[in-house]
Amino acid sequence: MFDIGFWELIVIAVMGLIVLGPERLPGALRALQRTVHNVRQFSSNVQNELKHELRVKELHEHLQKAEQLDMDKLPPELQRSVAELKAAAQQVQRPYASKPEKNDKDSHE
């Protein structure tokens, strides 16, 4: 990842020991480790979200192509897939419509 050799690491460790002292150096290393972990976790989350969005866009483009090619000429398997995609898209557009209402009795408790 970094182009740092063994002797550069030794120099960095000695400088950290001189600047921070032996009491605070372990705490600083733990804080650095937590920060690196959080940055990696954040980048992983962003990467997963981007992959998901690209997949959704790809499915949307395929659905548009299928609609342009006249839906009646598609094989039955593809017609079922398109119907499932449309149903899933409608559920995403109205996620809270099917939630049951609370009873008045429940809301007063």
ZADO-1210 file (C-alpha; in nm, 4 decimals, padded with zeros to 6 digits):
<atoms>
<atom x="00.0000" y="00.0000" z="00.0000" code="MET" pos="1"/>
<atom x="00.2620" y="00.2496" z="00.1089" code="PHE" pos="2"/>
<atom x="00.6117" y="00.2391" z="-00.0320" code="ASP" pos="3"/>
<atom x="00.7793" y="00.2360" z="00.3103" code="ILE" pos="4"/>
<atom x="01.0736" y="00.0129" z="00.3874" code="GLY" pos="5"/>
<atom x="01.1879" y="-00.1426" z="00.7132" code="PHE" pos="6"/>
<atom x="01.4290" y="00.1379" z="00.8064" code="TRP" pos="7"/>
<atom x="01.1675" y="00.4065" z="00.7421" code="GLU" pos="8"/>
<atom x="00.9319" y="00.2251" z="00.9806" code="LEU" pos="9"/>
<atom x="01.2068" y="00.2141" z="01.2448" code="ILE" pos="10"/>
<atom x="01.2658" y="00.5896" z="01.2062" code="VAL" pos="11"/>
<atom x="00.8903" y="00.6589" z="01.2343" code="ILE" pos="12"/>
<atom x="00.8647" y="00.4383" z="01.5462" code="ALA" pos="13"/>
<atom x="01.1611" y="00.6109" z="01.7135" code="VAL" pos="14"/>
<atom x="01.0217" y="00.9569" z="01.6293" code="MET" pos="15"/>
<atom x="00.6798" y="00.8553" z="01.7682" code="GLY" pos="16"/>
<atom x="00.8445" y="00.7282" z="02.0841" code="LEU" pos="17"/>
<atom x="01.0404" y="01.0526" z="02.1254" code="ILE" pos="18"/>
<atom x="00.7441" y="01.2829" z="02.0513" code="VAL" pos="19"/>
<atom x="00.4671" y="01.0967" z="02.2363" code="LEU" pos="20"/>
<atom x="00.6646" y="00.9129" z="02.5012" code="GLY" pos="21"/>
<atom x="00.6247" y="00.5541" z="02.6116" code="PRO" pos="22"/>
<atom x="00.3038" y="00.6234" z="02.8069" code="GLU" pos="23"/>
<atom x="00.0993" y="00.7763" z="02.5255" code="ARG" pos="24"/>
<atom x="00.2380" y="00.5825" z="02.2271" code="LEU" pos="25"/>
<atom x="00.0195" y="00.2676" z="02.2746" code="PRO" pos="26"/>
<atom x="-00.2960" y="00.4808" z="02.3021" code="GLY" pos="27"/>
<atom x="-00.2018" y="00.6734" z="01.9899" code="ALA" pos="28"/>
<atom x="-00.1420" y="00.3497" z="01.8006" code="LEU" pos="29"/>
<atom x="-00.4830" y="00.2158" z="01.9088" code="ARG" pos="30"/>
<atom x="-00.6497" y="00.5410" z="01.7989" code="ALA" pos="31"/>
<atom x="-00.4719" y="00.5186" z="01.4640" code="LEU" pos="32"/>
<atom x="-00.5846" y="00.1570" z="01.4276" code="GLN" pos="33"/>
<atom x="-00.9492" y="00.2530" z="01.4991" code="ARG" pos="34"/>
<atom x="-00.9306" y="00.5362" z="01.2484" code="THR" pos="35"/>
<atom x="-00.7899" y="00.3104" z="00.9759" code="VAL" pos="36"/>
<atom x="-01.0607" y="00.0511" z="01.0520" code="HIS" pos="37"/>
<atom x="-01.3358" y="00.3153" z="01.0297" code="ASN" pos="38"/>
<atom x="-01.2010" y="00.4491" z="00.7001" code="VAL" pos="39"/>
<atom x="-01.1868" y="00.0977" z="00.5532" code="ARG" pos="40"/>
<atom x="-01.5386" y="00.0205" z="00.6744" code="GLN" pos="41"/>
<atom x="-01.6714" y="00.3474" z="00.5283" code="PHE" pos="42"/>
<atom x="-01.5057" y="00.2832" z="00.1920" code="SER" pos="43"/>
<atom x="-01.6454" y="-00.0710" z="00.1889" code="SER" pos="44"/>
<atom x="-01.9964" y="00.0606" z="00.2576" code="ASN" pos="45"/>
<atom x="-01.9675" y="00.3202" z="-00.0178" code="VAL" pos="46"/>
<atom x="-01.8401" y="00.0564" z="-00.2599" code="GLN" pos="47"/>
<atom x="-02.1318" y="-00.1761" z="-00.1775" code="ASN" pos="48"/>
<atom x="-02.3846" y="00.1044" z="-00.2230" code="GLU" pos="49"/>
<atom x="-02.2336" y="00.1984" z="-00.5595" code="LEU" pos="50"/>
<atom x="-02.2480" y="-00.1638" z="-00.6766" code="LYS" pos="51"/>
<atom x="-02.6112" y="-00.1839" z="-00.5699" code="HIS" pos="52"/>
<atom x="-02.7030" y="00.1393" z="-00.7490" code="GLU" pos="53"/>
<atom x="-02.5244" y="00.0281" z="-01.0660" code="LEU" pos="54"/>
<atom x="-02.7136" y="-00.3026" z="-01.0569" code="ARG" pos="55"/>
<atom x="-03.0452" y="-00.1195" z="-01.0151" code="VAL" pos="56"/>
<atom x="-02.9597" y="00.1080" z="-01.3072" code="LYS" pos="57"/>
<atom x="-02.8642" y="-00.1924" z="-01.5212" code="GLU" pos="58"/>
<atom x="-03.1933" y="-00.3678" z="-01.4400" code="LEU" pos="59"/>
<atom x="-03.3845" y="-00.0502" z="-01.5206" code="HIS" pos="60"/>
<atom x="-03.2116" y="-00.0207" z="-01.8592" code="GLU" pos="61"/>
<atom x="-03.2892" y="-00.3855" z="-01.9383" code="HIS" pos="62"/>
<atom x="-03.6521" y="-00.3285" z="-01.8476" code="LEU" pos="63"/>
<atom x="-03.6685" y="-00.0273" z="-02.0798" code="GLN" pos="64"/>
<atom x="-03.5140" y="-00.2298" z="-02.3641" code="LYS" pos="65"/>
<atom x="-03.7632" y="-00.5091" z="-02.3060" code="ALA" pos="66"/>
<atom x="-04.0513" y="-00.2604" z="-02.3194" code="GLU" pos="67"/>
<atom x="-03.9204" y="-00.1156" z="-02.6442" code="GLN" pos="68"/>
<atom x="-03.8909" y="-00.4618" z="-02.8053" code="LEU" pos="69"/>
<atom x="-04.2641" y="-00.5272" z="-02.7644" code="ASP" pos="70"/>
<atom x="-04.3403" y="-00.7261" z="-02.4526" code="MET" pos="71"/>
<atom x="-04.5559" y="-00.9830" z="-02.6363" code="ASP" pos="72"/>
<atom x="-04.2581" y="-01.1138" z="-02.8355" code="LYS" pos="73"/>
<atom x="-04.0511" y="-01.1964" z="-02.5263" code="LEU" pos="74"/>
<atom x="-04.0188" y="-01.5566" z="-02.4101" code="PRO" pos="75"/>
<atom x="-04.2455" y="-01.6516" z="-02.1160" code="PRO" pos="76"/>
<atom x="-03.9529" y="-01.6685" z="-01.8710" code="GLU" pos="77"/>
<atom x="-03.8508" y="-01.3121" z="-01.9509" code="LEU" pos="78"/>
<atom x="-04.2108" y="-01.1947" z="-01.9296" code="GLN" pos="79"/>
<atom x="-04.2344" y="-01.3389" z="-01.5774" code="ARG" pos="80"/>
<atom x="-03.9053" y="-01.1716" z="-01.4825" code="SER" pos="81"/>
<atom x="-04.0260" y="-00.8384" z="-01.6152" code="VAL" pos="82"/>
<atom x="-04.3523" y="-00.8760" z="-01.4221" code="ALA" pos="83"/>
<atom x="-04.1580" y="-00.9495" z="-01.1030" code="GLU" pos="84"/>
<atom x="-03.9343" y="-00.6477" z="-01.1597" code="LEU" pos="85"/>
<atom x="-04.2350" y="-00.4235" z="-01.2114" code="LYS" pos="86"/>
<atom x="-04.3992" y="-00.5544" z="-00.8934" code="ALA" pos="87"/>
<atom x="-04.0788" y="-00.4964" z="-00.6972" code="ALA" pos="88"/>
<atom x="-04.0503" y="-00.1433" z="-00.8370" code="ALA" pos="89"/>
<atom x="-04.4063" y="-00.0651" z="-00.7299" code="GLN" pos="90"/>
<atom x="-04.3380" y="-00.1929" z="-00.3786" code="GLN" pos="91"/>
<atom x="-04.0309" y="00.0286" z="-00.3526" code="VAL" pos="92"/>
<atom x="-04.2300" y="00.3324" z="-00.4624" code="GLN" pos="93"/>
<atom x="-04.4912" y="00.2805" z="-00.1893" code="ARG" pos="94"/>
<atom x="-04.3140" y="00.1151" z="00.1054" code="PRO" pos="95"/>
<atom x="-04.5433" y="00.2466" z="00.3798" code="TYR" pos="96"/>
<atom x="-04.8795" y="00.1987" z="00.2099" code="ALA" pos="97"/>
<atom x="-04.9347" y="-00.1562" z="00.3354" code="SER" pos="98"/>
<atom x="-04.8519" y="-00.0943" z="00.7043" code="LYS" pos="99"/>
<atom x="-05.1515" y="-00.1493" z="00.9332" code="PRO" pos="100"/>
<atom x="-05.2854" y="00.1398" z="01.1331" code="GLU" pos="101"/>
<atom x="-05.2563" y="00.1313" z="01.5136" code="LYS" pos="102"/>
<atom x="-05.5756" y="00.0931" z="01.7089" code="ASN" pos="103"/>
<atom x="-05.6884" y="00.3810" z="01.9265" code="ASP" pos="104"/>
<atom x="-05.6626" y="00.1484" z="02.2242" code="LYS" pos="105"/>
<atom x="-05.2938" y="00.0771" z="02.1467" code="ASP" pos="106"/>
<atom x="-05.2047" y="00.4409" z="02.0994" code="SER" pos="107"/>
<atom x="-05.3361" y="00.5424" z="02.4441" code="HIS" pos="108"/>
<atom x="-05.1307" y="00.2834" z="02.6336" code="GLU" pos="109"/>
</atoms>
